[in-house]
């Protein structure tokens, strides 16, 4: 177990609270179909903050 094991409940909270729906409705930055979706980017940055990440490069730790 790592300290990152507590992050999945936050994903459930994002779904239950409607955060995913609001991101999809109000944040439409990506127009093409390539790369990460807006929801994936925002949730990754939120999780990075919750996990105590210092920079965007720390997303590699979350991806693992």
N, CA, C, O and CB atoms as a CASP TS submission, in Angstrom:
PFRMAT TS
TARGET T0000
AUTHOR 0000-0000-0000
METHOD Language model
MODEL 1
PARENT N/A
ATOM      1  N   UNK     1       0.829  -1.177   0.000  1.00  0.00           N
ATOM      2  CA  UNK     1       0.000   0.000   0.000  1.00  0.00           C
ATOM      3  C   UNK     1       0.881   1.250   0.000  1.00  0.00           C
ATOM      4  O   UNK     1       1.921   1.312   0.654  1.00  0.00           O
ATOM      5  CB  UNK     1      -0.947  -0.007   1.208  1.00  0.00           C
ATOM      6  N   UNK     2       0.428   2.215  -0.743  1.00  0.00           N
ATOM      7  CA  UNK     2       1.120   3.497  -0.766  1.00  0.00           C
ATOM      8  C   UNK     2       0.164   4.578  -0.284  1.00  0.00           C
ATOM      9  O   UNK     2      -1.019   4.323  -0.061  1.00  0.00           O
ATOM     10  CB  UNK     2       1.656   3.823  -2.189  1.00  0.00           C
ATOM     11  N   UNK     3       0.674   5.748  -0.133  1.00  0.00           N
ATOM     12  CA  UNK     3      -0.179   6.867   0.286  1.00  0.00           C
ATOM     13  C   UNK     3      -1.148   7.268  -0.822  1.00  0.00           C
ATOM     14  O   UNK     3      -2.097   8.010  -0.569  1.00  0.00           O
ATOM     15  CB  UNK     3       0.680   8.073   0.690  1.00  0.00           C
ATOM     16  N   UNK     4      -0.924   6.792  -2.037  1.00  0.00           N
ATOM     17  CA  UNK     4      -1.801   7.112  -3.159  1.00  0.00           C
ATOM     18  C   UNK     4      -3.046   6.226  -3.194  1.00  0.00           C
ATOM     19  O   UNK     4      -3.938   6.448  -4.012  1.00  0.00           O
ATOM     20  CB  UNK     4      -1.040   6.975  -4.463  1.00  0.00           C
ATOM     21  N   UNK     5      -3.112   5.233  -2.321  1.00  0.00           N
ATOM     22  CA  UNK     5      -4.244   4.311  -2.316  1.00  0.00           C
ATOM     23  C   UNK     5      -5.543   4.995  -1.898  1.00  0.00           C
ATOM     24  O   UNK     5      -6.619   4.456  -2.155  1.00  0.00           O
ATOM     25  CB  UNK     5      -3.959   3.146  -1.389  1.00  0.00           C
ATOM     26  N   UNK     6      -5.478   6.146  -1.273  1.00  0.00           N
ATOM     27  CA  UNK     6      -6.667   6.855  -0.840  1.00  0.00           C
ATOM     28  C   UNK     6      -7.266   7.765  -1.901  1.00  0.00           C
ATOM     29  O   UNK     6      -8.252   8.448  -1.623  1.00  0.00           O
ATOM     30  CB  UNK     6      -6.349   7.652   0.364  1.00  0.00           C
ATOM     31  N   UNK     7      -6.714   7.800  -3.096  1.00  0.00           N
ATOM     32  CA  UNK     7      -7.203   8.692  -4.140  1.00  0.00           C
ATOM     33  C   UNK     7      -8.473   8.215  -4.854  1.00  0.00           C
ATOM     34  O   UNK     7      -9.287   9.061  -5.226  1.00  0.00           O
ATOM     35  CB  UNK     7      -6.134   8.888  -5.141  1.00  0.00           C
ATOM     36  N   UNK     8      -8.690   6.915  -5.067  1.00  0.00           N
ATOM     37  CA  UNK     8      -9.900   6.488  -5.789  1.00  0.00           C
ATOM     38  C   UNK     8     -11.228   6.986  -5.214  1.00  0.00           C
ATOM     39  O   UNK     8     -12.132   7.282  -5.995  1.00  0.00           O
ATOM     40  CB  UNK     8      -9.935   5.012  -5.828  1.00  0.00           C
ATOM     41  N   UNK     9     -11.396   7.095  -3.890  1.00  0.00           N
ATOM     42  CA  UNK     9     -12.669   7.642  -3.403  1.00  0.00           C
ATOM     43  C   UNK     9     -12.939   9.076  -3.883  1.00  0.00           C
ATOM     44  O   UNK     9     -14.095   9.482  -4.002  1.00  0.00           O
ATOM     45  CB  UNK     9     -12.686   7.610  -1.889  1.00  0.00           C
ATOM     46  N   UNK    10     -11.900   9.825  -4.153  1.00  0.00           N
ATOM     47  CA  UNK    10     -12.089  11.172  -4.674  1.00  0.00           C
ATOM     48  C   UNK    10     -12.645  11.150  -6.095  1.00  0.00           C
ATOM     49  O   UNK    10     -13.386  12.052  -6.488  1.00  0.00           O
ATOM     50  CB  UNK    10     -10.772  11.937  -4.642  1.00  0.00           C
ATOM     51  N   UNK    11     -12.289  10.122  -6.867  1.00  0.00           N
ATOM     52  CA  UNK    11     -12.869   9.966  -8.201  1.00  0.00           C
ATOM     53  C   UNK    11     -14.361   9.651  -8.089  1.00  0.00           C
ATOM     54  O   UNK    11     -15.179  10.175  -8.844  1.00  0.00           O
ATOM     55  CB  UNK    11     -12.136   8.850  -8.989  1.00  0.00           C
ATOM     56  N   UNK    12     -14.697   8.782  -7.128  1.00  0.00           N
ATOM     57  CA  UNK    12     -16.118   8.486  -6.891  1.00  0.00           C
ATOM     58  C   UNK    12     -16.867   9.742  -6.476  1.00  0.00           C
ATOM     59  O   UNK    12     -17.982   9.984  -6.938  1.00  0.00           O
ATOM     60  CB  UNK    12     -16.276   7.398  -5.812  1.00  0.00           C
ATOM     61  N   UNK    13     -16.267  10.534  -5.614  1.00  0.00           N
ATOM     62  CA  UNK    13     -16.884  11.786  -5.170  1.00  0.00           C
ATOM     63  C   UNK    13     -17.094  12.741  -6.342  1.00  0.00           C
ATOM     64  O   UNK    13     -18.120  13.417  -6.415  1.00  0.00           O
ATOM     65  CB  UNK    13     -16.018  12.456  -4.095  1.00  0.00           C
ATOM     66  N   UNK    14     -16.139  12.797  -7.248  1.00  0.00           N
ATOM     67  CA  UNK    14     -16.265  13.665  -8.428  1.00  0.00           C
ATOM     68  C   UNK    14     -17.446  13.235  -9.286  1.00  0.00           C
ATOM     69  O   UNK    14     -18.165  14.077  -9.824  1.00  0.00           O
ATOM     70  CB  UNK    14     -14.969  13.642  -9.261  1.00  0.00           C
ATOM     71  N   UNK    15     -17.646  11.942  -9.416  1.00  0.00           N
ATOM     72  CA  UNK    15     -18.778  11.441 -10.208  1.00  0.00           C
ATOM     73  C   UNK    15     -20.105  11.704  -9.497  1.00  0.00           C
ATOM     74  O   UNK    15     -21.058  12.182 -10.113  1.00  0.00           O
ATOM     75  CB  UNK    15     -18.616   9.933 -10.481  1.00  0.00           C
ATOM     76  N   UNK    16     -20.166  11.395  -8.211  1.00  0.00           N
ATOM     77  CA  UNK    16     -21.408  11.543  -7.455  1.00  0.00           C
ATOM     78  C   UNK    16     -21.816  13.009  -7.332  1.00  0.00           C
ATOM     79  O   UNK    16     -23.002  13.331  -7.407  1.00  0.00           O
ATOM     80  CB  UNK    16     -21.257  10.926  -6.066  1.00  0.00           C
ATOM     81  N   UNK    17     -20.858  13.883  -7.148  1.00  0.00           N
ATOM     82  CA  UNK    17     -21.158  15.304  -6.958  1.00  0.00           C
ATOM     83  C   UNK    17     -21.504  16.024  -8.258  1.00  0.00           C
ATOM     84  O   UNK    17     -21.985  17.157  -8.228  1.00  0.00           O
ATOM     85  CB  UNK    17     -19.984  15.986  -6.308  1.00  0.00           C
ATOM     86  N   UNK    18     -21.263  15.377  -9.396  1.00  0.00           N
ATOM     87  CA  UNK    18     -21.566  15.993 -10.680  1.00  0.00           C
ATOM     88  C   UNK    18     -20.419  16.806 -11.254  1.00  0.00           C
ATOM     89  O   UNK    18     -20.592  17.504 -12.253  1.00  0.00           O
ATOM     90  CB  UNK    18     -22.761  16.863 -10.543  1.00  0.00           C
ATOM     91  N   UNK    19     -19.257  16.722 -10.640  1.00  0.00           N
ATOM     92  CA  UNK    19     -18.105  17.484 -11.128  1.00  0.00           C
ATOM     93  C   UNK    19     -17.755  17.094 -12.558  1.00  0.00           C
ATOM     94  O   UNK    19     -17.441  17.959 -13.376  1.00  0.00           O
ATOM     95  CB  UNK    19     -16.893  17.266 -10.214  1.00  0.00           C
ATOM     96  N   UNK    20     -17.807  15.812 -12.864  1.00  0.00           N
ATOM     97  CA  UNK    20     -17.482  15.341 -14.211  1.00  0.00           C
ATOM     98  C   UNK    20     -18.437  15.962 -15.229  1.00  0.00           C
ATOM     99  O   UNK    20     -18.012  16.425 -16.287  1.00  0.00           O
ATOM    100  CB  UNK    20     -17.547  13.796 -14.281  1.00  0.00           C
ATOM    101  N   UNK    21     -19.711  15.967 -14.906  1.00  0.00           N
ATOM    102  CA  UNK    21     -20.724  16.530 -15.808  1.00  0.00           C
ATOM    103  C   UNK    21     -20.487  18.019 -16.013  1.00  0.00           C
ATOM    104  O   UNK    21     -20.599  18.519 -17.132  1.00  0.00           O
ATOM    105  CB  UNK    21     -22.144  16.290 -15.253  1.00  0.00           C
ATOM    106  N   UNK    22     -20.161  18.729 -14.937  1.00  0.00           N
ATOM    107  CA  UNK    22     -19.926  20.170 -15.047  1.00  0.00           C
ATOM    108  C   UNK    22     -18.676  20.471 -15.877  1.00  0.00           C
ATOM    109  O   UNK    22     -18.664  21.423 -16.658  1.00  0.00           O
ATOM    110  CB  UNK    22     -19.790  20.792 -13.653  1.00  0.00           C
ATOM    111  N   UNK    23     -17.650  19.683 -15.715  1.00  0.00           N
ATOM    112  CA  UNK    23     -16.442  19.874 -16.527  1.00  0.00           C
ATOM    113  C   UNK    23     -16.785  19.672 -17.991  1.00  0.00           C
ATOM    114  O   UNK    23     -16.380  20.463 -18.842  1.00  0.00           O
ATOM    115  CB  UNK    23     -15.311  18.898 -16.093  1.00  0.00           C
ATOM    116  N   UNK    24     -17.539  18.606 -18.290  1.00  0.00           N
ATOM    117  CA  UNK    24     -17.913  18.298 -19.660  1.00  0.00           C
ATOM    118  C   UNK    24     -18.762  19.419 -20.273  1.00  0.00           C
ATOM    119  O   UNK    24     -18.600  19.759 -21.445  1.00  0.00           O
ATOM    120  CB  UNK    24     -18.673  16.971 -19.710  1.00  0.00           C
ATOM    121  N   UNK    25     -19.668  19.989 -19.470  1.00  0.00           N
ATOM    122  CA  UNK    25     -20.577  21.026 -19.975  1.00  0.00           C
ATOM    123  C   UNK    25     -19.918  22.392 -20.123  1.00  0.00           C
ATOM    124  O   UNK    25     -20.168  23.100 -21.099  1.00  0.00           O
ATOM    125  CB  UNK    25     -21.764  21.148 -19.061  1.00  0.00           C
ATOM    126  N   UNK    26     -19.077  22.768 -19.159  1.00  0.00           N
ATOM    127  CA  UNK    26     -18.588  24.142 -19.096  1.00  0.00           C
ATOM    128  C   UNK    26     -17.145  24.334 -19.544  1.00  0.00           C
ATOM    129  O   UNK    26     -16.738  25.460 -19.828  1.00  0.00           O
ATOM    130  CB  UNK    26     -18.724  24.638 -17.717  1.00  0.00           C
ATOM    131  N   UNK    27     -16.379  23.280 -19.612  1.00  0.00           N
ATOM    132  CA  UNK    27     -14.971  23.392 -19.989  1.00  0.00           C
ATOM    133  C   UNK    27     -14.768  22.615 -21.282  1.00  0.00           C
ATOM    134  O   UNK    27     -14.617  21.393 -21.267  1.00  0.00           O
ATOM    135  CB  UNK    27     -14.025  22.858 -18.853  1.00  0.00           C
ATOM    136  N   UNK    28     -14.767  23.319 -22.374  1.00  0.00           N
ATOM    137  CA  UNK    28     -14.636  22.672 -23.678  1.00  0.00           C
ATOM    138  C   UNK    28     -13.411  23.221 -24.396  1.00  0.00           C
ATOM    139  O   UNK    28     -13.511  23.912 -25.410  1.00  0.00           O
ATOM    140  CB  UNK    28     -15.913  22.883 -24.533  1.00  0.00           C
ATOM    141  N   UNK    29     -12.265  22.892 -23.843  1.00  0.00           N
ATOM    142  CA  UNK    29     -11.006  23.401 -24.375  1.00  0.00           C
ATOM    143  C   UNK    29     -10.542  22.551 -25.557  1.00  0.00           C
ATOM    144  O   UNK    29     -10.154  23.077 -26.601  1.00  0.00           O
ATOM    145  CB  UNK    29      -9.929  23.425 -23.277  1.00  0.00           C
ATOM    146  N   UNK    30     -10.588  21.246 -25.378  1.00  0.00           N
ATOM    147  CA  UNK    30     -10.103  20.336 -26.408  1.00  0.00           C
ATOM    148  C   UNK    30     -11.171  20.117 -27.460  1.00  0.00           C
ATOM    149  O   UNK    30     -12.270  19.665 -27.135  1.00  0.00           O
ATOM    150  CB  UNK    30      -9.676  18.999 -25.795  1.00  0.00           C
ATOM    151  N   UNK    31     -10.878  20.422 -28.700  1.00  0.00           N
ATOM    152  CA  UNK    31     -11.852  20.304 -29.779  1.00  0.00           C
ATOM    153  C   UNK    31     -11.655  19.025 -30.600  1.00  0.00           C
ATOM    154  O   UNK    31     -12.629  18.446 -31.082  1.00  0.00           O
ATOM    155  CB  UNK    31     -11.763  21.518 -30.687  1.00  0.00           C
ATOM    156  N   UNK    32     -10.419  18.588 -30.759  1.00  0.00           N
ATOM    157  CA  UNK    32     -10.176  17.383 -31.553  1.00  0.00           C
ATOM    158  C   UNK    32     -10.300  16.133 -30.674  1.00  0.00           C
ATOM    159  O   UNK    32     -10.495  16.248 -29.464  1.00  0.00           O
ATOM    160  CB  UNK    32      -8.776  17.442 -32.215  1.00  0.00           C
ATOM    161  N   UNK    33     -10.192  14.976 -31.254  1.00  0.00           N
ATOM    162  CA  UNK    33     -10.388  13.739 -30.509  1.00  0.00           C
ATOM    163  C   UNK    33      -9.110  13.089 -30.027  1.00  0.00           C
ATOM    164  O   UNK    33      -9.123  11.915 -29.658  1.00  0.00           O
ATOM    165  CB  UNK    33     -11.125  12.778 -31.341  1.00  0.00           C
ATOM    166  N   UNK    34      -8.012  13.813 -30.020  1.00  0.00           N
ATOM    167  CA  UNK    34      -6.738  13.230 -29.626  1.00  0.00           C
ATOM    168  C   UNK    34      -6.363  13.649 -28.217  1.00  0.00           C
ATOM    169  O   UNK    34      -6.758  14.715 -27.746  1.00  0.00           O
ATOM    170  CB  UNK    34      -5.642  13.633 -30.602  1.00  0.00           C
ATOM    171  N   UNK    35      -5.603  12.805 -27.557  1.00  0.00           N
ATOM    172  CA  UNK    35      -5.087  13.127 -26.231  1.00  0.00           C
ATOM    173  C   UNK    35      -6.103  12.923 -25.126  1.00  0.00           C
ATOM    174  O   UNK    35      -7.151  12.308 -25.319  1.00  0.00           O
ATOM    175  CB  UNK    35      -4.611  14.537 -26.203  1.00  0.00           C
ATOM    176  N   UNK    36      -5.766  13.449 -23.978  1.00  0.00           N
ATOM    177  CA  UNK    36      -6.622  13.322 -22.797  1.00  0.00           C
ATOM    178  C   UNK    36      -7.845  14.211 -22.949  1.00  0.00           C
ATOM    179  O   UNK    36      -7.781  15.269 -23.575  1.00  0.00           O
ATOM    180  CB  UNK    36      -5.847  13.686 -21.510  1.00  0.00           C
ATOM    181  N   UNK    37      -8.949  13.778 -22.378  1.00  0.00           N
ATOM    182  CA  UNK    37     -10.156  14.598 -22.373  1.00  0.00           C
ATOM    183  C   UNK    37     -10.010  15.687 -21.316  1.00  0.00           C
ATOM    184  O   UNK    37      -9.134  15.612 -20.455  1.00  0.00           O
ATOM    185  CB  UNK    37     -11.422  13.730 -22.105  1.00  0.00           C
ATOM    186  N   UNK    38     -10.870  16.697 -21.386  1.00  0.00           N
ATOM    187  CA  UNK    38     -10.838  17.765 -20.386  1.00  0.00           C
ATOM    188  C   UNK    38     -11.047  17.207 -18.982  1.00  0.00           C
ATOM    189  O   UNK    38     -10.401  17.648 -18.032  1.00  0.00           O
ATOM    190  CB  UNK    38     -11.905  18.822 -20.698  1.00  0.00           C
ATOM    191  N   UNK    39     -11.952  16.235 -18.852  1.00  0.00           N
ATOM    192  CA  UNK    39     -12.227  15.638 -17.551  1.00  0.00           C
ATOM    193  C   UNK    39     -10.986  14.930 -17.003  1.00  0.00           C
ATOM    194  O   UNK    39     -10.680  15.041 -15.816  1.00  0.00           O
ATOM    195  CB  UNK    39     -13.401  14.653 -17.653  1.00  0.00           C
ATOM    196  N   UNK    40     -10.280  14.210 -17.859  1.00  0.00           N
ATOM    197  CA  UNK    40      -9.084  13.504 -17.415  1.00  0.00           C
ATOM    198  C   UNK    40      -8.002  14.468 -16.955  1.00  0.00           C
ATOM    199  O   UNK    40      -7.322  14.219 -15.960  1.00  0.00           O
ATOM    200  CB  UNK    40      -8.551  12.622 -18.528  1.00  0.00           C
ATOM    201  N   UNK    41      -7.847  15.557 -17.674  1.00  0.00           N
ATOM    202  CA  UNK    41      -6.830  16.542 -17.301  1.00  0.00           C
ATOM    203  C   UNK    41      -7.158  17.181 -15.962  1.00  0.00           C
ATOM    204  O   UNK    41      -6.298  17.263 -15.084  1.00  0.00           O
ATOM    205  CB  UNK    41      -6.703  17.622 -18.380  1.00  0.00           C
ATOM    206  N   UNK    42      -8.391  17.633 -15.798  1.00  0.00           N
ATOM    207  CA  UNK    42      -8.774  18.306 -14.548  1.00  0.00           C
ATOM    208  C   UNK    42      -8.677  17.346 -13.370  1.00  0.00           C
ATOM    209  O   UNK    42      -8.133  17.703 -12.326  1.00  0.00           O
ATOM    210  CB  UNK    42     -10.205  18.874 -14.651  1.00  0.00           C
ATOM    211  N   UNK    43      -9.200  16.127 -13.526  1.00  0.00           N
ATOM    212  CA  UNK    43      -9.138  15.166 -12.427  1.00  0.00           C
ATOM    213  C   UNK    43      -7.709  14.771 -12.096  1.00  0.00           C
ATOM    214  O   UNK    43      -7.389  14.552 -10.928  1.00  0.00           O
ATOM    215  CB  UNK    43      -9.944  13.931 -12.767  1.00  0.00           C
ATOM    216  N   UNK    44      -6.850  14.676 -13.088  1.00  0.00           N
ATOM    217  CA  UNK    44      -5.441  14.365 -12.833  1.00  0.00           C
ATOM    218  C   UNK    44      -4.770  15.473 -12.031  1.00  0.00           C
ATOM    219  O   UNK    44      -3.993  15.202 -11.115  1.00  0.00           O
ATOM    220  CB  UNK    44      -4.693  14.148 -14.153  1.00  0.00           C
ATOM    221  N   UNK    45      -5.069  16.713 -12.375  1.00  0.00           N
ATOM    222  CA  UNK    45      -4.484  17.835 -11.629  1.00  0.00           C
ATOM    223  C   UNK    45      -5.028  17.907 -10.209  1.00  0.00           C
ATOM    224  O   UNK    45      -4.294  18.249  -9.281  1.00  0.00           O
ATOM    225  CB  UNK    45      -4.754  19.155 -12.353  1.00  0.00           C
ATOM    226  N   UNK    46      -6.304  17.591 -10.030  1.00  0.00           N
ATOM    227  CA  UNK    46      -6.883  17.550  -8.679  1.00  0.00           C
ATOM    228  C   UNK    46      -6.216  16.452  -7.859  1.00  0.00           C
ATOM    229  O   UNK    46      -5.841  16.677  -6.708  1.00  0.00           O
ATOM    230  CB  UNK    46      -8.418  17.319  -8.742  1.00  0.00           C
ATOM    231  N   UNK    47      -6.069  15.274  -8.440  1.00  0.00           N
ATOM    232  CA  UNK    47      -5.420  14.176  -7.728  1.00  0.00           C
ATOM    233  C   UNK    47      -3.962  14.488  -7.429  1.00  0.00           C
ATOM    234  O   UNK    47      -3.451  14.133  -6.366  1.00  0.00           O
ATOM    235  CB  UNK    47      -5.519  12.893  -8.537  1.00  0.00           C
ATOM    236  N   UNK    48      -3.297  15.147  -8.358  1.00  0.00           N
ATOM    237  CA  UNK    48      -1.911  15.545  -8.131  1.00  0.00           C
ATOM    238  C   UNK    48      -1.814  16.458  -6.916  1.00  0.00           C
ATOM    239  O   UNK    48      -0.915  16.309  -6.088  1.00  0.00           O
ATOM    240  CB  UNK    48      -1.337  16.245  -9.374  1.00  0.00           C
ATOM    241  N   UNK    49      -2.738  17.399  -6.814  1.00  0.00           N
ATOM    242  CA  UNK    49      -2.757  18.302  -5.674  1.00  0.00           C
ATOM    243  C   UNK    49      -3.041  17.539  -4.380  1.00  0.00           C
ATOM    244  O   UNK    49      -2.381  17.777  -3.369  1.00  0.00           O
ATOM    245  CB  UNK    49      -3.800  19.402  -5.885  1.00  0.00           C
ATOM    246  N   UNK    50      -4.010  16.630  -4.400  1.00  0.00           N
ATOM    247  CA  UNK    50      -4.354  15.844  -3.210  1.00  0.00           C
ATOM    248  C   UNK    50      -3.204  14.955  -2.763  1.00  0.00           C
ATOM    249  O   UNK    50      -3.016  14.728  -1.568  1.00  0.00           O
ATOM    250  CB  UNK    50      -5.583  14.992  -3.482  1.00  0.00           C
ATOM    251  N   UNK    51      -2.431  14.449  -3.730  1.00  0.00           N
ATOM    252  CA  UNK    51      -1.321  13.547  -3.417  1.00  0.00           C
ATOM    253  C   UNK    51      -0.068  14.301  -2.987  1.00  0.00           C
ATOM    254  O   UNK    51       0.931  13.685  -2.617  1.00  0.00           O
ATOM    255  CB  UNK    51      -1.006  12.677  -4.618  1.00  0.00           C
ATOM    256  N   UNK    52      -0.114  15.627  -3.034  1.00  0.00           N
ATOM    257  CA  UNK    52       1.037  16.407  -2.605  1.00  0.00           C
ATOM    258  C   UNK    52       2.087  16.577  -3.679  1.00  0.00           C
ATOM    259  O   UNK    52       3.260  16.793  -3.375  1.00  0.00           O
ATOM    260  CB  UNK    52       1.655  15.774  -1.418  1.00  0.00           C
ATOM    261  N   UNK    53       1.680  16.483  -4.927  1.00  0.00           N
ATOM    262  CA  UNK    53       2.631  16.653  -6.027  1.00  0.00           C
ATOM    263  C   UNK    53       3.152  18.077  -6.089  1.00  0.00           C
ATOM    264  O   UNK    53       2.449  19.032  -5.760  1.00  0.00           O
ATOM    265  CB  UNK    53       1.982  16.280  -7.354  1.00  0.00           C
ATOM    266  N   UNK    54       4.389  18.196  -6.516  1.00  0.00           N
ATOM    267  CA  UNK    54       5.028  19.512  -6.580  1.00  0.00           C
ATOM    268  C   UNK    54       5.002  20.121  -7.980  1.00  0.00           C
ATOM    269  O   UNK    54       5.039  21.342  -8.129  1.00  0.00           O
ATOM    270  CB  UNK    54       6.456  19.407  -6.107  1.00  0.00           C
ATOM    271  N   UNK    55       4.938  19.271  -9.001  1.00  0.00           N
ATOM    272  CA  UNK    55       4.967  19.762 -10.370  1.00  0.00           C
ATOM    273  C   UNK    55       4.192  18.804 -11.277  1.00  0.00           C
ATOM    274  O   UNK    55       3.833  17.698 -10.874  1.00  0.00           O
ATOM    275  CB  UNK    55       6.425  19.925 -10.862  1.00  0.00           C
ATOM    276  N   UNK    56       3.950  19.242 -12.481  1.00  0.00           N
ATOM    277  CA  UNK    56       3.163  18.439 -13.427  1.00  0.00           C
ATOM    278  C   UNK    56       3.873  17.135 -13.755  1.00  0.00           C
ATOM    279  O   UNK    56       3.215  16.148 -14.083  1.00  0.00           O
ATOM    280  CB  UNK    56       2.898  19.231 -14.718  1.00  0.00           C
ATOM    281  N   UNK    57       5.193  17.106 -13.675  1.00  0.00           N
ATOM    282  CA  UNK    57       5.936  15.877 -13.948  1.00  0.00           C
ATOM    283  C   UNK    57       5.602  14.777 -12.939  1.00  0.00           C
ATOM    284  O   UNK    57       5.841  13.600 -13.208  1.00  0.00           O
ATOM    285  CB  UNK    57       7.438  16.157 -13.934  1.00  0.00           C
ATOM    286  N   UNK    58       5.055  15.145 -11.787  1.00  0.00           N
ATOM    287  CA  UNK    58       4.659  14.150 -10.795  1.00  0.00           C
ATOM    288  C   UNK    58       3.444  13.346 -11.239  1.00  0.00           C
ATOM    289  O   UNK    58       3.089  12.365 -10.586  1.00  0.00           O
ATOM    290  CB  UNK    58       4.368  14.824  -9.471  1.00  0.00           C
ATOM    291  N   UNK    59       2.800  13.737 -12.333  1.00  0.00           N
ATOM    292  CA  UNK    59       1.684  12.962 -12.879  1.00  0.00           C
ATOM    293  C   UNK    59       2.144  11.580 -13.304  1.00  0.00           C
ATOM    294  O   UNK    59       1.345  10.644 -13.333  1.00  0.00           O
ATOM    295  CB  UNK    59       1.050  13.693 -14.066  1.00  0.00           C
ATOM    296  N   UNK    60       3.422  11.439 -13.634  1.00  0.00           N
ATOM    297  CA  UNK    60       3.956  10.133 -14.005  1.00  0.00           C
ATOM    298  C   UNK    60       3.837   9.151 -12.850  1.00  0.00           C
ATOM    299  O   UNK    60       3.634   7.956 -13.069  1.00  0.00           O
ATOM    300  CB  UNK    60       5.415  10.255 -14.444  1.00  0.00           C
ATOM    301  N   UNK    61       3.961   9.644 -11.619  1.00  0.00           N
ATOM    302  CA  UNK    61       3.820   8.796 -10.430  1.00  0.00           C
ATOM    303  C   UNK    61       2.368   8.315 -10.325  1.00  0.00           C
ATOM    304  O   UNK    61       2.118   7.145 -10.039  1.00  0.00           O
ATOM    305  CB  UNK    61       4.245   9.571  -9.134  1.00  0.00           C
ATOM    306  N   UNK    62       1.416   9.220 -10.557  1.00  0.00           N
ATOM    307  CA  UNK    62       0.012   8.842 -10.499  1.00  0.00           C
ATOM    308  C   UNK    62      -0.351   7.867 -11.609  1.00  0.00           C
ATOM    309  O   UNK    62      -1.154   6.957 -11.403  1.00  0.00           O
ATOM    310  CB  UNK    62      -0.867  10.074 -10.585  1.00  0.00           C
ATOM    311  N   UNK    63       0.235   8.055 -12.779  1.00  0.00           N
ATOM    312  CA  UNK    63      -0.051   7.170 -13.899  1.00  0.00           C
ATOM    313  C   UNK    63       0.432   5.752 -13.637  1.00  0.00           C
ATOM    314  O   UNK    63      -0.155   4.783 -14.118  1.00  0.00           O
ATOM    315  CB  UNK    63       0.585   7.704 -15.161  1.00  0.00           C
ATOM    316  N   UNK    64       1.498   5.648 -12.876  1.00  0.00           N
ATOM    317  CA  UNK    64       2.042   4.302 -12.567  1.00  0.00           C
ATOM    318  C   UNK    64       1.136   3.642 -11.569  1.00  0.00           C
ATOM    319  O   UNK    64       1.389   2.509 -11.160  1.00  0.00           O
ATOM    320  CB  UNK    64       3.504   4.374 -12.011  1.00  0.00           C
TER
END
